[in-house]
C-alpha cells in the first residue's frame, strides 16, 4: 500500500479531499497534516507527497524533501491563476504541478505514475546496465553555464553570445540548426549574437544542449540520425506547448527523449547494432531492449537526466514517452512527449501496429486542443530528410 502524505492548510478543503480520495483507500494509506513543520516530521514515513501551493513555506519544504528524500514523489496542487514565475519555481522543486480543480481519479493516476517512474529508476537491472555504460557524461559545460546566466536578470545578450562563440564547433552547429527548414525563421541568421537577440537566452541554451549532447557523445551516421530525430521531436513539442509556461521544458524534452539510445550507441555499440538489426526486421526498439538488456533506452536516458539533476518532470517525460499515459491525459510535458512518440510510431511502426499507435495518439491529443495528429505528423513524414 502506498503511503501518501497530504498537506492542506484549509480544513474544509482537506475534508473534501478526504471524501474524494476515499475510493482509493485500498491502494493509499492517507495521512493529512496542516503545516510544513508537520509535513517535515512525517515525510520520511511517506512514499508520496500531495501539497497545496498555498501552504506557507512550501518552497522551503519542497527543497528540503528534494535534498533529503529524493525518492519521495512530490506533487503540488496549484490554482489556475498561479503566476508563471511561481509555477516555474514549484515545478523545479517537485515532480509535477497540477492545476486545481482536478478529478480525484486523475490525481490518483498521476501520483501513481510518478511513483512508478521513481521505482523503475531504482531497479537492479537498470543499475546493472548503467554500470556497464561506464562513466556517464556530465551535464554539458556550455549548457550549464548558460543555465546559470539565464537566472541573472541583468545578464547581457552579448555576454551570453560570447560564451557560445568561444567554441567554433558549437557556434557552427547552432547556426546550422537555427537556419534549418524546420526551425522556420523568416530569414537566415548569420551569428550567435543575432540568434540570441532574435530568440532569447533560453532557446539558444536549448540549441546548445542539442549540439553538446549529440555531437559530443557520438559520431557517425547513427549519431547524426538520432540528433535529427531528436530535433524533429523538439520542433513538434514546441508546436504543442510553445505558448505555455511549459515551453522551455517542451523543447528540451524532445531533444532529450532518445538520449538513452545515444548512450547505447556510444557505450554499448554491439548491443546497439543488434537492437537496430531487430528494428530493421520490423520489431519495436523498446521491446527488443527489454529482451536484450532488461530495461529500455528511455529508462537509461531518464537515469542520466536524474543524475544531472534536471527537473523531475523532464525525467518522467523521457522515462514514459514510449508508455503513453492513456486515460489520464493532462496537458503537461509527459503527455505531450507521449503524444509525439505515438504519432511518430503511427507512421514508423510495422503496418500491423500502426493502428494501435494511432489510437493512442487520438486519445492523447484531446489534452491539446490547439494541436492535431496531422500537424504533428508532418514532422515525421519527412523523417528521412535532414533538417539542415
C-alpha positions in Angstrom: 0.0 0.0 0.0 1.3 3.5 -0.9 1.7 5.9 2.0 0.6 9.3 0.8 1.1 12.5 2.9 -1.4 15.3 2.1 -0.5 18.8 3.2 -3.6 21.1 3.1 -3.8 24.2 5.3 -7.5 24.7 4.7 -9.5 22.3 6.9 -12.6 22.5 4.6 -10.6 21.7 1.5 -8.8 18.9 3.5 -12.2 17.3 4.4 -13.2 17.5 0.7 -10.0 15.7 -0.3 -10.6 13.0 2.3 -14.0 12.3 0.9 -12.9 12.4 -2.8 -9.9 10.1 -2.2 -11.8 7.6 -0.1 -12.4 5.3 -3.1 -8.6 4.7 -3.2 -8.3 3.6 0.4 -7.4 0.1 -0.7 -4.3 1.5 -2.5 -3.4 4.5 -0.5 -2.8 5.0 3.2 -3.6 8.7 3.6 -2.2 11.0 6.3 -3.4 14.6 6.4 -1.3 17.4 8.0 -1.8 21.2 8.1 1.7 22.8 8.3 5.1 22.5 6.7 6.6 21.5 10.1 4.2 18.6 10.4 5.0 17.5 6.9 8.7 17.5 7.6 8.1 15.2 10.6 6.0 12.8 8.6 7.9 12.9 5.2 10.4 10.1 6.0 7.5 7.7 6.6 5.8 8.5 3.2 6.1 7.4 -0.4 4.3 10.4 -1.9 3.5 14.0 -1.0 0.5 16.0 -2.2 0.8 19.6 -1.2 -1.3 22.7 -1.8 0.6 25.6 -3.4 -0.9 28.0 -0.8 1.0 26.4 2.1 3.2 28.8 3.9 6.8 27.9 3.3 6.0 25.4 0.5 9.2 26.1 -1.4 11.5 25.5 1.6 9.5 22.3 2.3 9.9 21.0 -1.2 13.6 21.9 -1.3 14.2 20.0 1.9 12.4 16.9 0.6 14.2 17.1 -2.7 17.5 17.2 -1.0 16.8 14.8 1.9 14.2 12.4 0.4 14.7 12.4 -3.4 12.6 9.2 -3.7 9.5 10.9 -2.2 7.1 11.7 -5.1 6.3 15.4 -4.8 3.0 16.7 -6.3 1.8 20.3 -5.9 -1.8 21.4 -6.4 -1.8 24.9 -7.7 -4.6 27.3 -8.6 -5.3 28.2 -12.2 -4.1 31.8 -11.7 -0.7 31.0 -10.3 1.9 33.3 -11.9 4.4 31.8 -14.4 7.5 32.5 -12.3 5.9 30.9 -9.2 4.8 27.9 -11.3 8.4 27.5 -12.6 9.8 27.6 -9.1 7.4 25.0 -7.9 8.0 22.8 -10.9 11.7 22.9 -10.3 11.2 21.6 -6.8 8.5 19.0 -7.4 7.8 16.1 -9.7 4.7 17.6 -11.0 2.5 20.7 -10.6 -1.2 20.0 -11.2 -3.8 22.7 -11.7 -6.9 22.8 -9.5 -9.6 21.7 -9.6 -8.9 18.2 -10.9 -10.7 14.9 -10.7 -9.7 12.6 -7.9 -9.1 9.8 -10.3 -6.7 12.0 -12.3 -4.8 12.9 -9.1 -4.5 9.2 -8.2 -3.3 8.2 -11.6 -0.7 10.9 -11.9 0.7 10.3 -8.4 0.9 6.6 -9.1 2.6 7.2 -12.4 5.3 9.4 -10.7 5.8 6.7 -8.0 6.2 4.0 -10.7 8.9 6.0 -12.5 10.8 6.6 -9.3 10.6 2.8 -8.5 11.7 1.9 -12.0 14.8 4.1 -11.9 15.8 2.2 -8.8 15.5 -1.2 -10.3 18.5 -3.5 -10.1 18.5 -4.4 -13.7 18.7 -0.8 -14.8 21.5 -0.1 -12.4 23.4 -3.1 -13.8 23.1 -1.7 -17.4 24.0 1.8 -16.3 27.1 0.3 -14.6 28.0 -1.4 -17.9 27.9 2.0 -19.7 30.9 3.2 -17.6 31.3 6.8 -16.6 28.2 8.7 -17.7 28.8 12.1 -19.2 28.5 15.2 -17.1 25.9 17.9 -17.8 27.3 19.7 -20.9 29.5 22.6 -19.8 28.3 25.4 -22.1 24.7 24.5 -21.5 25.3 24.5 -17.7 27.0 28.0 -18.0 24.1 29.4 -20.0 21.6 27.9 -17.5 23.4 29.9 -14.7 23.4 33.1 -16.8 19.7 32.8 -17.6 18.9 33.1 -13.9 20.5 36.6 -13.9 18.0 39.3 -14.9 20.9 41.7 -15.6 22.9 39.5 -17.9 23.6 40.9 -21.3 22.8 39.1 -24.5 26.3 39.9 -25.8 27.8 38.1 -22.8 25.6 35.1 -23.5 26.7 35.0 -27.1 30.3 35.3 -26.2 30.1 32.1 -24.1 28.9 30.2 -27.1 31.3 31.8 -29.6 34.3 30.5 -27.5 33.7 27.2 -29.2 33.7 27.4 -33.0 32.3 23.9 -33.4 29.3 24.7 -31.2 28.8 28.0 -33.0 28.8 26.4 -36.4 26.4 23.7 -35.3 24.0 26.1 -33.6 23.8 28.2 -36.8 23.2 25.2 -38.9 20.3 24.1 -36.7 18.8 27.6 -36.4 18.8 28.1 -40.1 17.2 24.7 -40.8 13.9 24.5 -42.6 12.2 23.0 -39.6 13.1 25.9 -37.3 11.0 28.2 -39.5 12.8 31.6 -39.2 11.7 34.1 -41.8 15.3 35.0 -42.7 18.8 33.5 -42.4 20.7 34.2 -39.1 24.4 34.8 -39.5 25.8 34.9 -36.0 25.2 33.7 -32.4 24.7 37.4 -31.3 21.9 37.7 -33.9 20.5 34.4 -32.8 20.3 35.3 -29.1 18.7 38.7 -29.9 16.2 37.0 -32.2 15.3 34.0 -29.9 16.4 34.9 -26.4 18.7 33.1 -24.0 16.6 30.0 -23.2 16.0 28.9 -26.8 19.7 29.4 -27.6 20.6 27.4 -24.5 18.3 24.6 -25.7 20.1 24.5 -29.1 23.5 24.4 -27.4 22.3 21.4 -25.3 21.4 19.6 -28.6 24.8 20.3 -30.0 26.8 19.4 -27.0 24.8 16.3 -26.2 24.8 14.6 -29.7 28.0 15.9 -31.2 29.9 15.4 -28.0 28.9 11.9 -27.2 29.0 10.1 -30.5 30.0 10.5 -34.1 28.9 8.9 -37.3 25.8 8.3 -39.3 23.7 6.7 -36.5 24.5 9.6 -34.1 23.6 12.1 -36.7 20.3 10.3 -37.3 19.5 10.3 -33.6 20.2 14.0 -33.4 17.9 14.7 -36.4 15.1 12.6 -34.9 15.5 14.4 -31.5 15.2 17.8 -33.2 12.1 16.7 -35.0 10.5 15.7 -31.7 11.6 19.0 -30.2 10.1 21.0 -33.0 6.8 19.0 -32.6 6.9 19.6 -28.9 7.4 23.4 -29.5 4.2 23.3 -31.6 2.2 21.6 -28.9 3.3 23.6 -25.9 5.2 26.5 -27.4 2.9 29.2 -26.0 2.6 27.9 -22.4 4.7 28.2 -19.3 6.0 24.7 -20.2 7.6 25.9 -23.5 11.2 25.6 -22.2 10.8 22.1 -21.0 8.8 21.0 -24.0 11.7 21.6 -26.4 14.3 20.1 -24.1 12.1 17.0 -23.6 12.0 16.5 -27.3 15.8 16.9 -27.6 16.5 14.5 -24.7 13.8 11.9 -25.5 16.3 9.5 -27.0 19.4 10.3 -25.1 19.4 6.7 -23.8 19.7 5.4 -27.3 22.7 7.7 -27.9 24.3 6.3 -24.8 23.8 2.7 -26.1 25.3 3.7 -29.5 28.3 5.3 -27.9 28.9 3.0 -24.9 27.5 -0.4 -25.9 27.8 -0.5 -29.7 27.4 -4.3 -30.0 24.1 -4.3 -28.2 23.0 -1.2 -30.2 23.8 -2.8 -33.5 21.8 -5.9 -32.5 18.8 -3.8 -31.5 19.0 -1.8 -34.7 19.0 -5.1 -36.7 15.9 -6.3 -34.9 14.2 -3.0 -35.5 15.0 -3.2 -39.2 13.3 -6.6 -39.2 10.1 -4.9 -38.0 10.3 -5.0 -34.2 9.8 -2.1 -31.8 13.1 -0.9 -30.3 11.9 -0.8 -26.6 10.6 -4.3 -26.8 13.9 -5.6 -28.1 15.8 -3.5 -25.5 13.8 -5.1 -22.7 14.5 -8.6 -24.0 18.3 -8.0 -24.5 19.1 -5.6 -21.7 16.3 -5.9 -19.2 15.4 -2.2 -19.5 14.7 0.4 -22.1 16.8 3.2 -23.6 14.1 5.5 -22.2 14.9 4.4 -18.6 18.6 4.7 -19.3 18.1 8.3 -20.5 15.9 9.2 -17.6 18.6 7.8 -15.2 21.1 10.2 -16.8 18.8 13.2 -16.5 18.2 12.4 -12.9 21.9 12.3 -12.3 22.2 15.7 -14.0 19.6 16.9 -11.5 17.3 18.2 -14.3 13.6 18.8 -13.4 11.7 15.7 -12.3 9.0 16.4 -14.9 11.7 16.0 -17.6 12.9 12.8 -16.1 9.4 11.4 -16.1 8.6 12.6 -19.6 11.7 10.8 -21.0 11.1 7.7 -18.9 7.5 7.3 -20.1 7.5 8.6 -23.7 7.0 5.0 -25.1 4.4 4.2 -22.4 1.7 6.6 -23.3 -0.3 7.6 -20.1 -3.6 6.9 -21.8 -6.8 7.6 -19.8 -5.1 10.3 -17.7 -4.3 12.8 -20.4 -3.4 16.2 -18.9 -1.7 19.0 -20.8 1.8 18.6 -19.5 5.3 17.7 -20.9 4.9 14.0 -20.2 1.6 13.7 -22.1 2.9 15.9 -24.9 6.0 13.8 -25.4 3.9 10.6 -25.3 1.7 12.1 -27.9 4.6 13.0 -30.2 6.0 9.5 -29.8 2.7 7.9 -30.5 2.3 10.0 -33.7 5.8 9.2 -34.8 5.4 5.5 -34.4 2.0 5.5 -36.0 4.0 6.4 -39.1 7.2 4.4 -38.5 6.0 1.2 -36.9 5.3 -2.0 -38.8 1.9 -1.8 -40.5 0.3 -4.3 -38.1 1.0 -1.9 -35.2 0.2 1.4 -36.7 -3.4 1.4 -35.8 -2.6 0.9 -32.1 -0.3 3.9 -32.1 -2.8 6.0 -33.9 -5.5 5.1 -31.3 -3.1 6.2 -28.5 -2.4 9.4 -30.3 -6.1 10.1 -30.8 -6.7 9.7 -27.0 -3.7 11.8 -26.0 -4.3 14.7 -28.5 -7.5 15.6 -26.7 -5.4 17.3 -24.0 -4.1 19.8 -26.5 -7.0 21.5 -28.4 -4.6 23.6 -30.5 -2.7 20.6 -31.8 -3.7 17.9 -34.3 -2.2 14.5 -35.2 -1.8 15.7 -38.8 0.2 18.8 -37.8 2.5 16.7 -35.5 2.8 14.0 -38.1 4.2 16.3 -40.8 7.5 16.4 -38.9 7.9 12.7 -39.2 6.5 12.4 -42.7 9.9 13.8 -43.7 12.0 11.9 -41.2 14.3 10.6 -43.9 15.4 14.2 -44.8 18.0 16.2 -42.9 16.6 19.2 -41.1 19.6 21.3 -42.1 
